[in-house]
Amino acid sequence: MDGADLFLHGLTVALQPHNLGYIVVGCLLGTVVGILPGLGPSAGMALLIPIVFGMDPTSALMMIAAIYYGAMYGGSATSILLNTPGEASSVMTTLDGYQMARNGRAGAALAVSAIGSFIAGTVGIVLLSALSRPLAQFALQFGPPEYFTLMVFSMLSAASLGGRTVARGLLSMLIGLVIATIGIDLQSGMPRFTGGFPQLLDGVDFILAAVGLFALSEVFVSLEDHFRNPAQLIGIKGRLWLTREEWRRSVGPIIRGTAIGFVKGVLPGGGATVSTMLSYSLERALSKDKAKFGTGMIEGVAGPEAANNSSAAGSMVPLLALGLPGSGATAVLLGAFVILGIQPGPLLINQHPEVFWGLVNSMYVGNVVLFVMNLPLIFLFVQLLRIPTGILFPLVIAIASIGVYAVNGSVFDLYIVFGFGLLGYAFRKLDVPTAPLVLALVLGGMMEQSFRQSMTISGGDLSIFVSSGLAILFLVLSVLALGAALVVPSLLKARGGRVFVEEAADV
Amino acid sequence: MFIRNPLKGIGRQAMGLMAAAGVLTAPLATFSAVPAAAEGWKPEKRVEIVLGVSASEGLNRNARLILDWLIKDGTIPPSSVVVNKPGGGHALALTYTASQVGSGETIQLVNTPLITNNLLGRSPITYKDFTPIALLYDETVVFSVPSKSSIKTAQDLIDRLKQDPSSVVFSTATGLGTVQHIATLALAKGVGVDIKGGKLKTVNFSNGNAEAITAALGGRIDVVVSSPQPVLPFVQSGDLRPIAVASRERAGGFLSDVPTWKEYGIDSVIYAWRAIVAPKGLTPEQVKFWDDTFAALVKTPAWEEEVKKSDLNPRYLNSADTAKFFENENKRYADIYGGLGLDVAKQQ
């Protein structure tokens, strides 16, 4: 049986009524998981595993995978409407998405998220079905040194993410790096900076920081504004749908976001979140209006939202072709395989073709389902903006708390989120940007581990970081990113760039 | 052609369940004939099987199977659940179980961290904070190399280590003092490498063994030290080659042709075991209930098949013997850590 035959058989498996039912259920659950802050796809899938135990493996995996990519759609809604990242990979969407909503363009932001997600998801799956094997082999080129240099590049391209001054951004990033060292150190196995709290042994989950710093501090600041001068509700200007101009501006970011997301998805580590950072940085770098990023640029929503969806498809490549998960979410999916009695690995395609092709094809079906499901939701979601402050704020706190608590069932996590909320409030009052802290928390731990893994492998010889073409490539890109971050603002300033300074502060 | 066989897994499980029910009801029925045992304790409330890993890990499958089997034969109430409390290498789950003093409805499936967490200074909780119920099985530690590696056999690895220990990069599981790490250190020590001199290269990866295998296939890691299950598909596909096991005697299954380190005169023998513990303060009747339950469970064909399928080594010990076993293991690990230069325990 050749490839096309297998593919079509997979499609018929995915379209069987009961499987279609499971896909729809998975998409719905994924959307909910995506909307609830804190509760991300990894936790959502893990919660479902006990339920699928004993089910037909193909149907079960279709449903669990649907939660994964479904969450990528759902996460944007709360990011845009409430400045609360619904899940990790929607952190970047808050930066411009929420500002778009404040400018009255919530509908457009939601629409471009759904469209970008659909395009990127579909393209990603096409690539997944066509190129699994060669891409998986490419992913094997990524060892600790390549990974470390990629992290350096990600960090430096994110370092330019606004703030009144570079120093403020660096301060925020440094605090993030410090927090990233909390927990059991992977290389030695010893706890660091846990203060005797067993809950801190696994470190501080960055989604806690994101929910606290973005959502809660937003509530605190808005609350203060509300009492000083009762604010008007945010109106919705113009059409809910995209204008012609917004369309034009979104096409490029969606295409580039799809490419970045897929490549990053195939590579191990960091999951979708890193790809959204890279996409956002790229769009900002390419834009003529760099200064306006963080004030509601549709490019800053379209790119990252496309990236996280194609990344979800890309991350299936090493999992399905090699049985090697590259991210937390795919690791849970691998766990689901194991629980269902299927050992994923290089032989999966040959030993269980119905599982492999059924799953891949279910993703096409799922993407269509999600797109259709999300369009009417846009009109529903924007109504949220009509909710009066007195109801909306407690609602944000309640939703954020439920989402965070659901992950580990830990009250301790709620204290951490609240602490980050207060920290975020202080940051805003002091004009220190919060985004670099969250990014450093994502990248810091991985960067440290890959550095130390490299050092052990090379016996302390730094030349390991220039020992492969890929590592050198990332180092060169890092230098370029650093150069751009330092040179571009001063050029802008030279051209009377006070605008940049003021507008970029609101990150 | 596609032959969909959705019931394959379920069928096997169901057969197992029927067998489990048959074998398990037999001893339970015998108790009721004995007056003293008829008044014996039986859980009335829902039972919690606590687990220190997330729902996505291998250990979880064992816990779910145990839960399923015990519910189906009526040993525990149908509302019983597996409670996943991942974090801190079982530390959070152990803290939770230890706090349920006197509860006969809480048991935990745990592995070596029960002993090593405390010795390594990760947790103040020791094995003495629990009632031992049963030792269930242990897992082989296997050394694998990529097929294209110039290391083809255990002897090649020994030779390479003798020649230049820093030319071999090992990957072990998370952190110092894990069974994989100890097995590697013991090998190096046996070969004559100065293990305190920083010559031996052991790298740790998160995400279980997946990242380590990725790095090995990509040529960054020379030897993957792991349990059998993660490497099995790669051995079958010909990407990895198991070269030695750190066992007393040769393992079964796909490892039956793989020599032990002992055959090369190297004293690297260690197993990762899995056990059931309950909180302190249980009544003798409660201990007896769980003791009997697991004694019967490990004799069921379903259990035996699962153990075999997962390349585990059956090794059942009852409650009293498990208590002695923990005591010995605690001493043995403390000695090993001392001997290998991992003197963390003494710093605590």
Interface residues (C-beta under 8 A of the other chain):
Chain A: M1 H9 V13 M45 A46 L47 I49 P50 F53 G54 D56 P57 T58 S59 A139 L140 Q141 F142 G143 P144 P145 I184 D185 L186 Q187 S188 G189 M190 P191 P198 Q199 L201 D202 P268 G269 P318 L322 G323 L324 P325 G326 G328 A331 V332 L333 L334 G335 A336 V338 I339 L340 G341 I342 Q343 P344 G345 P346 L347 L348 P353 E354 N408 Q449 Q453 T456 I457 G459
Chain B: M1 F2 I3 R4 P6 L7 K8 G9 I10 R12 Q13 S54 A55 S56 E57 G58 N60 R61 R64 D68 V82 N84 K85 P86 G87 G88 G89 A91 L92 T95 L120 G121 R122 S123 S166 V169 T174 G175 L176 G177 T178 K201 T202 V203 N204 F205 S206 N207 G208 A210 E211 I213 T214 A215 L217 G218 G219 R220 I221 Q229 L232 P233 F234 Q236 S237 D239 V344
